[in-house]
């Protein structure tokens, strides 16, 4: 399943998610995008490090796709990071396997955009809550891209969800095209 864009889909209850399911479905068939459903692959949280590192080696862009829950990502994503991004491989002395790759956070939040402002209900922006992913990318020599965020998932209507899923598909399709052009393929 080699692809220039690797989507690490991490939703603990995908059947209960209208937004994340729609987003994941929208990109599953995009040429150049591989979606790995971490909860489906690792229900016991025993990550196959070699398989995940192989998928990372083939990718140029890694997408952390998940809901923001309790101001963080789901537990499997933390386990994945802790297990796969090893010292000497992803960072540290000799750890340059990911250097030059890019990272994109594609997240959904229940609240509206105005709740995620310094003067809003949560007192922080979504980007503030995603800082650990940005720092992880930086530590690994990767470039952290502007997050792709869906606000208001609790109250979203089907048309808004569909539009966002299509925008996500277009965003990843555009990234695939730009990667191909950079390689002289487009």
N, C-alpha and C positions, 0 to 999 in steps of 0.2 A: 504494500500500500504506500508506495513512494509518491510524494507530491511536494511541490514547492511550498504549499501552505498546509500546516498541520493544526487542526482545530482540536483542542483538548476540551471536550464538552463534559462539564461536571455539574450535574443537577441531581441531588439526592432523591427527588420525587418527580421525575420527568412527566409522569402521567398527570400530575397536578399542575403542570406549568403550561399555560397557554402561550406565553411569550417565548420562552427558551425553546420549547418544542418547535414552534413555528420557525424560529431562527435556524435551529439545527437542520430541520427539514429543507429549508430554503437553500442551504449550501451543500447538502449531501451529494448532489449530482453535479456540482460545478467542477468542470475539468480543472485539475491542478490543485484541488482541495481534498484533503483526507480528514475525515471526522473520526476521532476516537472517543467513544463514550466511556469515560473512566469508571463510572458506577456499574455499567454493564460488564465491562472487562474485568473489574476487580471488586466484586461485591464483598469480598473478605478483606479488602485493603492490602492484599499481598501483591505489590506491584512487580511486574516482570521488567526489571531494570534494563536488561539487555534489549528487549523488544522496544522499550520506550526510547532508549538511546539510539537505536537503529532508526526509528521514525524521526527523531530529532536530527540525526545526521543528514537525512534526505531533505529536510525542510529548510527553507530560507526565511519563512515567517512562521512564528508559533503564536497561536491564538488561545488565550485563556478565556473560555466561554463559560460563564456561570452567573447565577444570581448573586447579588450582594446580600448576605444574610448576617444579621447581627454585626454589621460593619466589616465583614470579611468574606472570604470565599468559603465554599463548602470544605469539610474536613478532608475529602479525598484529594483535593487539589493540593492542600498542604502536605499530605502524605506523599503525593507524587513528587512535589518539589524536593522534599527531604530525602526521598529514596533515589531519585533519578539524577538530580543535579549535584553530582559528587565532586568533592575536592580532588583535584588532579585530573578531572575530566572536564567539568564545566567551569571551574574557577580554580584559583590557587596555582601553585607551581605546576606547570605543564598542563593546566586545565584550560585549554583554548578551543574545545570542540564546538562551542557555540559562538565564538567570536565572529562579529560581522553580521550575524542573523538579526532579525527584528522580532519584536514581541508586541502583540496587540491584545488589550483587554476588551472583551465584548461582554458587557454585563447588563443585567436588568436590576432595577430597584423598584420597590413598591410605591415609594412616595414620588410626588411631583418634583420637578426641577427646582422650584423655589424653596422646597424643604432642605435641599442639599446646597445651601449657600452658607457662608459664615454667619450671616444674620438670620438664617432660616432655622427650622425646627431641629435639625441635626447638628448645626453649628460648624459643619465641615462640608466640603464639596466631595463628590464621588471620587474625583481625582485624588483628594487627600486620603481617602480610605484605600485607594489602590497603590499608595506609595510603596508598600512592601514588594509589589510585583515590579514596579519601576526600579527599585533598588536591586532586586534579584537580577533583573535584566542587565543592569549596569555592572554588577559584580561579575557577571558571566561574559562581559564584553559585547553585549547585545544593545541594539537601539530600541528604546521604548517608544512606540507610536501613540498618538492621541487616542484615548479610549473611545470605544463605540458604545454608547449608553442608551438604554431604553428607560425612560422615566415614567412612573405612574402605572406600573404593571397591575396593581390591585384594581384600578378603576378603568383600565384600557378597554376600548371596544374592539371588535373584531377587525374593523377597517384599519384602525391605528396599528394593530398588531401585524396585519398583513403588509401594510406600507413599510413598517420597520423591518420586517423579515426580508422584504424585497430590497430595501436599502442595504441591508447586511449582505445579501447575495451580490448586489452590484458592487459594494465596497470590496468584497473578497475577489470578485471577478476582475475588477480593476487592478487589484494588487497582483493577481496572476499575470495579467497582461503586461504590467510594468516590469515584472520580474523577467518575463519572456523577452521583452524589448531590450532590457539591460543585458541579457545573454545573446542578443542579436538574432532572436528567433521571431521577432514580430515586426 
